[in-house]
Amino acid sequence: MHDHKTTSEEIIASPEKLDQIYRRTLIIVVLSQIFGGAGLAAGITVGALLAQDMLGTDAYSGIPVALLTLGSAGAAYLIGRVSQKFGRRIGLAGGFLTGGISALGVVIAAVNNSVWLLFFSLLFYGAGTASNLQARYAGTDLASAKQRGKAISIALVSTTFGAVAGPNLVGVMGDFAVSIGVPSLAGPFILGAAAFILAGFILFIFMRPDPLLVSKALEDEKKIDSEKTLNTTHTKDNRGIIIGGSVMVLTQMVMVAIMTMTPIHMGHHGHGLDAIGLVIGIHIGAMYLPSLITGVLVDKYGRTAMASAAGVTLLLAGIVAATAPGDNLYVLILALALLGLGWNFGLISGTATIVDATTPSTRAKVQGSMDVLVALSGASGGIMSGMIVAQSSYATLSLGGGLLSLLLLPLIIWASRGTTSVNHEKNKRTA
């Protein structure tokens, strides 16, 4: 505890030291995200196929994704609470290690043909997924307001490397699994176990000093200084939390709903697995790869401008998907690329808004709770999408999703009004 206090005092005295820790934290986050992304992709790629194989029916093949989502929502809440109390290092490393051990549980379940162990392990595998998503916040703890968008972006871009490598290693890992007497579909979970455990160890060993604990110490120091000079301190901004959370929830729901039904829609129009893989691959690329540019735009033009861009881009994606001829691959590629890009704008602007609206003393807890809502909105989007298409059509779903994303615009008007009135109050006080 004494060492930590000394560190915070050194950092307050030296902006260079703060910048050095910020950069070091980003490097650690990037390394953990590369491995985390590989673990994340492995579970999503073959979870449903493994359940289908073990149960001998596809009636329950949706259960693995549901369990992963439920597990990641519960874990997001817990990781937020643990990080708030003990720091990012313990919270995120604990989540990744839980995910890694659970991946080994999936492998054991496949070897022993135990469906209950499979489902139990998949539920806890979601902890790795939650850590992977929450690690984006760790890079922002010591970032200045003008660096936050970029910090979130760097974390998201590094996830891409693992997320792209993971599905492409499915065949290799399948062959490796068979060579050691494990069913081939459990192979990607061997990769998932190694990836999550490595990510956990990287964070646990190298994320020192802990960025959240350092930012808390800095906040305490600022409070003492402001009390001495009778200045008002920065407090939690509930309006900002509601807006940031709503932007992330809406974009997640719309993206998951349209993405989930696209492969089925394509299958009905005679597209093969290669074409479906290409469309989803480009969609995932559009979700993550533009991040570095998006982060710079969020920092330069503001959170609300990019949240508005998210709403408009998702509307365009919905219109293109709804009007695309089912047999036209290129128009579907454009629709899904726009869908990924709109999600990217929404996630980064929403995340930056949440960071701006919280203080280090409450930040991790609020972020964990928001990620629970994001996970659940994605799950509900996926479930509802099937029902809408069954009752109506893919075009109705796409157009409905696009129109739903327009709800972001009144939210943003409300946000800008709130900012204007807060600034007016501040000006009155200073006058």
Secondary structure, DSSP 4 states (H G I P E B T S, - for coil): -HHHHHHHHHHHH-HHHHHHHHHHHHHHHHHHHHHHHHHHHHHHHHHHHHHHHHHTSSTTTTHHHHHHHHHHHHHHHHHHHHHHHH-HHHHHHHHHHHHHHHHHHHHHHHHHT-HHHHHHHHHHHHHHHHHHHHHHHHTTTT--TTTHHHHHHHHHHHHHHHHHHHHHTHHHHHHHHHHTTS-GGGHHHHHHHHHHHHHHHHHHHH--S-HHHHHHHHHHHHHHHHHHHTPPPP---HHHHHHHHHHHHHHHHHHHHHHHHHHHHHHHTT--HHHHHHHHHHHHHHHHTTHHHHHHHHHHH-HHHHHHHHHHHHHHHHHHHHHS-TT-HHHHHHHHHHHHHHHHHHHHHHHHHHHHH--TTTHHHHHHHHHHHHHHHHHHHHHHHHHHHHHS-HHHHHHHHHHHHTTHHHHHHHHHHHHHHHHHHHHHHH-
